[in-house]
Amino acid sequence: MIPKWSMDGVELGDKPGWLADLVVAAIAVAVAVVARVAIEQVVGGVTPFALTFPVVVAATLLSGLRAGSIAAIGCQLLTTFFVFPNWTVEHGGTVTDIANLILSTGSLAVIIWVVASYRTVSRKLRNQCGREVRTLSLMIGEMDHRTKNNFQIAAHLLSDQARASDNTQVARELSKAAGRLGSIASVYRNLMLVKDRSGRIDLGAYLGDIVALLKDGIVPEEVGIDVSSDTIEVTAHSGMIIGLLVNEWIVNAIKYAFPDGRGSIQVAARRSGRALIVTVADDGTCGASGSLSDGSRLVAGLASTINATVSIRRERGTTCVLHVEEA
């Protein structure tokens, strides 16, 4: 069975046959001839086998044992018939020529075997690494899937408990906790959608998921929420923290900013140089969201984990700004 060529564990097709090996060997021999002719123009009488070794090594690395052997035979034949008769350096006569030829041929055989063995082992290791990477990728994907499901189950349980509670304050806090868990679950959903498993998520899509969850949960129909975002990718950790902060600000706006139950909230994410700016702005009663203080323990603690700063402005509503400096 013909072995497969592979690069980083990805099969590229059948290993080249004789024709491909002949082409590689012919190119190697031609390079050796051209290089030797050029060198002879500058320095005459150089060692006949000086350029044979590098071109044979190159042919072996490129196409394997067979190509390297063909290149070695071609170079040795050319040296025997064309170089030795015109070698101008005093070198000891025919006996020395034969000894040099035998010695160089033996050296070439050893080098070809070593390089071909290295090439085979390297290819096997690449294939093995590729298989392990694919296996780990599948395992990580399965772990993300299970984690997302577990967070969603916990969020649903909290939501059910909130609806069943007779205590308004307890129900509100349970709903907030369910929203936070839902925000974290959305990170893993977005990670599962990333095909290259890079550990980065689309921030705009992620914020859209959070808003959709809140609309289904606690946002009144009279309160509109819009999301706009540049094309921004962030790490899963940064995305989760940003999502939790956005979730917190929206929940507080719903709770405090609209005493008449009507209004709108704008969520935006944009780049500013190397920085990332995320804003949550409402047009509710100015100063109504009194719990949104810059010193909020939760907000400050979350922001510090991604080296971000938070600022809050209250003018014709409340605008919460998260400024993330990117390395």
C-alpha positions in Angstrom: 0.0 0.0 0.0 1.4 3.4 -1.0 1.9 5.6 2.1 0.3 9.0 2.3 2.1 12.3 2.3 0.9 14.5 5.2 1.6 17.9 6.6 0.8 18.6 10.3 -1.5 15.6 10.3 -3.4 16.5 7.2 -3.2 14.0 4.4 -2.1 15.5 1.1 -2.5 12.5 -1.2 -0.4 9.6 -2.4 3.4 9.8 -2.0 5.0 10.8 -5.3 6.1 7.9 -7.5 9.1 7.3 -9.7 8.4 10.2 -12.1 8.2 12.8 -9.3 11.4 11.4 -7.7 13.2 11.5 -11.0 12.2 15.1 -11.5 13.4 16.1 -8.1 16.7 14.2 -8.6 17.2 15.8 -12.0 16.7 19.3 -10.7 19.2 18.6 -7.8 21.8 17.3 -10.3 21.2 20.3 -12.6 21.7 22.7 -9.6 25.0 20.9 -8.7 26.2 21.1 -12.3 25.4 24.8 -12.7 26.9 25.7 -9.4 30.1 23.8 -10.1 30.5 25.5 -13.6 30.0 28.9 -11.9 32.6 28.1 -9.2 35.1 26.7 -11.7 35.0 30.1 -13.5 36.3 31.7 -10.3 38.3 28.9 -8.6 39.6 26.1 -10.7 40.4 22.6 -9.5 38.1 22.5 -6.5 37.2 19.2 -4.8 34.9 17.2 -7.3 32.4 16.1 -4.6 32.0 19.5 -2.8 28.5 20.2 -4.2 27.2 16.7 -4.3 26.4 16.4 -0.6 24.1 19.5 -0.2 22.1 18.7 -3.4 21.6 15.1 -2.4 20.5 16.1 1.1 18.1 18.6 -0.4 16.6 16.0 -2.8 16.2 13.5 0.1 14.5 16.0 2.3 12.1 17.0 -0.5 11.2 13.7 -1.9 12.7 10.9 0.2 15.2 8.0 -0.1 14.6 7.2 -3.7 15.1 10.8 -5.0 18.2 11.2 -2.9 19.7 8.0 -4.2 19.0 8.9 -7.8 20.5 12.3 -7.3 23.6 10.8 -5.7 24.1 8.3 -8.6 23.7 11.1 -11.2 26.2 13.3 -9.4 28.7 10.5 -9.0 28.4 9.5 -12.7 28.9 13.1 -13.9 31.9 13.5 -11.6 33.5 10.3 -12.8 33.1 11.0 -16.5 33.5 14.7 -16.7 35.3 16.1 -13.7 38.1 13.6 -12.9 39.7 13.7 -16.4 39.9 17.5 -16.2 40.8 17.8 -12.5 43.9 20.1 -12.5 45.1 19.6 -9.0 47.7 16.9 -8.4 45.8 14.3 -6.6 47.7 11.0 -6.8 46.4 9.4 -10.0 43.7 6.8 -10.7 44.1 4.9 -7.5 43.3 8.0 -5.5 40.4 8.8 -7.8 38.9 5.4 -7.2 39.4 5.7 -3.5 37.8 9.2 -3.4 34.9 7.9 -5.4 34.3 4.9 -3.1 34.7 7.1 0.0 32.4 9.8 -1.2 29.8 7.2 -2.4 29.8 5.5 1.0 29.5 8.9 2.8 26.6 9.8 0.5 24.9 6.5 1.3 25.1 7.1 5.0 23.9 10.6 4.7 21.0 9.6 2.5 20.0 6.9 5.0 20.2 9.3 7.9 18.2 12.1 6.2 15.6 9.7 4.9 15.2 8.2 8.4 14.9 11.7 9.9 12.3 12.6 7.2 10.2 9.4 7.9 10.3 9.9 11.7 9.4 13.6 11.3 6.5 12.7 9.1 5.2 10.1 11.5 5.5 12.6 14.4 3.6 15.3 12.4 0.9 12.7 11.7 0.8 11.7 15.4 0.7 15.3 16.6 -2.1 16.1 14.0 -4.2 13.2 15.3 -3.7 14.3 18.9 -4.6 17.9 18.1 -7.8 16.7 16.4 -8.6 14.5 19.3 -8.0 17.3 21.8 -10.1 19.6 19.7 -13.0 17.2 19.8 -12.6 16.7 23.5 -12.5 20.5 24.2 -15.6 21.0 22.0 -17.4 18.3 23.9 -16.3 19.9 27.2 -17.6 23.3 26.0 -20.9 21.7 25.0 -21.4 20.0 28.3 -20.3 23.2 30.2 -22.8 25.3 28.2 -25.6 22.8 28.9 -24.8 22.7 32.6 -24.9 26.5 32.9 -28.1 26.6 30.9 -29.7 24.0 33.2 -28.6 26.0 36.3 -30.0 29.2 34.8 -33.3 27.5 34.0 -33.5 26.2 37.6 -32.9 29.6 39.0 -35.5 31.2 36.6 -38.1 28.6 37.7 -37.3 29.2 41.3 -37.6 33.0 40.7 -41.1 32.6 39.2 -42.2 30.3 42.0 -41.0 32.7 44.8 -43.5 34.8 46.6 -40.8 37.2 47.7 -40.3 39.9 45.1 -36.8 40.7 46.2 -35.7 37.1 46.2 -37.3 36.5 42.8 -35.5 39.6 41.4 -32.1 38.4 42.7 -32.7 34.9 41.4 -33.5 36.3 38.0 -30.3 38.3 38.0 -28.3 35.2 38.9 -30.0 33.3 36.1 -29.1 36.0 33.6 -25.5 35.9 34.7 -25.3 32.2 34.2 -27.0 32.6 30.8 -24.3 35.1 29.9 -21.5 32.7 30.8 -23.3 29.9 28.9 -23.3 32.1 25.7 -19.5 32.2 25.8 -19.3 28.5 25.4 -22.0 28.5 22.7 -19.9 31.0 20.7 -16.7 29.0 21.3 -18.5 26.0 19.8 -19.2 28.0 16.7 -15.5 28.9 16.1 -14.2 26.3 13.7 -10.5 26.9 14.3 -10.8 26.4 18.0 -8.8 29.5 18.6 -10.4 30.3 21.9 -11.6 33.6 20.6 -15.2 34.7 20.1 -17.1 37.3 18.0 -18.0 40.0 20.6 -20.8 41.4 18.5 -22.5 38.0 18.2 -21.9 37.3 21.9 -23.5 40.5 23.0 -26.4 39.8 20.7 -26.9 36.5 22.4 -26.9 38.1 25.8 -29.5 40.7 24.8 -31.7 38.0 23.3 -31.6 36.0 26.6 -32.6 39.1 28.5 -35.4 40.0 26.1 -36.8 36.5 26.7 -36.4 36.8 30.4 -36.8 40.2 32.1 -37.0 43.0 29.5 -40.5 44.5 29.2 -41.9 44.7 25.7 -42.0 48.5 26.0 -38.2 48.7 26.4 -36.2 48.4 23.2 -32.6 47.2 23.1 -30.3 47.5 20.1 -26.8 46.1 19.7 -24.2 47.5 17.4 -20.6 46.3 17.2 -17.5 46.5 15.0 -16.0 43.2 13.9 -14.1 42.4 17.1 -12.7 39.1 18.3 -11.8 38.7 22.0 -10.6 35.9 24.1 -13.2 33.7 25.8 -12.2 35.0 29.2 -12.4 38.7 28.2 -15.7 38.1 26.4 -17.2 36.4 29.4 -16.2 39.4 31.7 -17.5 41.9 29.2 -20.7 39.9 28.8 -21.3 39.8 32.6 -20.8 43.6 32.9 -23.1 44.3 30.0 -25.7 41.9 31.6 -25.3 43.7 34.9 -25.8 47.1 33.4 -28.8 46.2 31.3 -30.5 44.5 34.3 -29.9 47.6 36.4 -31.2 49.8 33.7 -34.4 47.7 33.5 -34.7 47.9 37.3 -34.1 51.6 37.9 -34.1 53.7 34.7 -37.7 53.3 33.5 -40.2 54.0 36.2 -43.0 54.2 33.6 -41.9 51.0 32.0 -40.9 52.6 28.6 -37.5 53.4 27.1 -34.6 52.2 25.1 -31.1 50.8 25.7 -28.2 51.0 23.3 -25.4 48.4 23.6 -22.3 49.2 21.4 -18.7 47.8 21.0 -16.1 49.6 19.0 -12.3 49.8 18.6 -10.4 53.0 19.4 -6.8 52.4 18.4 -5.6 49.5 20.4 -8.4 49.9 22.9 -11.9 48.3 23.1 -14.8 50.5 24.1 -18.1 48.9 25.2 -21.0 51.1 26.2 -24.5 50.5 27.6 -26.6 53.6 27.4 -30.3 54.1 28.4 -32.6 57.1 28.0 -34.3 56.6 31.3 -34.7 59.0 34.2 -31.4 60.6 34.9 -29.9 59.4 38.2 -32.6 56.7 38.6 -30.1 53.9 38.3 -28.6 54.8 41.7 -27.1 51.3 42.2 -24.7 51.8 39.3 -21.8 53.4 41.1 -18.3 53.4 39.9 -17.3 51.7 43.1 -19.7 48.8 42.7 -17.9 45.8 44.1 -19.1 43.4 41.3 -18.4 45.8 38.4 -15.0 46.9 39.7 -14.0 43.3 40.5 -14.9 42.0 37.1 -13.3 44.9 35.2 -10.0 44.5 37.1 -9.7 40.9 35.9 -9.2 42.1 32.3 -7.3 45.3 33.2 -10.2 47.5 32.2 -11.6 50.7 33.6 -15.3 51.7 34.1 -16.8 55.1 33.9 -20.5 56.1 34.3 -22.1 59.3 33.0 -25.6 60.4 33.9 -27.0 63.0 31.5 -30.3 62.4 29.7 -30.1 58.9 30.9 -27.2 56.8 32.1 -24.2 55.7 30.0 -21.8 53.0 31.3 -18.5 52.7 29.5 -16.0 49.9 29.7 -12.5 50.8 28.4 -10.3 47.7 27.7 -6.6 48.4 26.9 -5.4 45.6 24.5 -1.8 44.5 24.4 
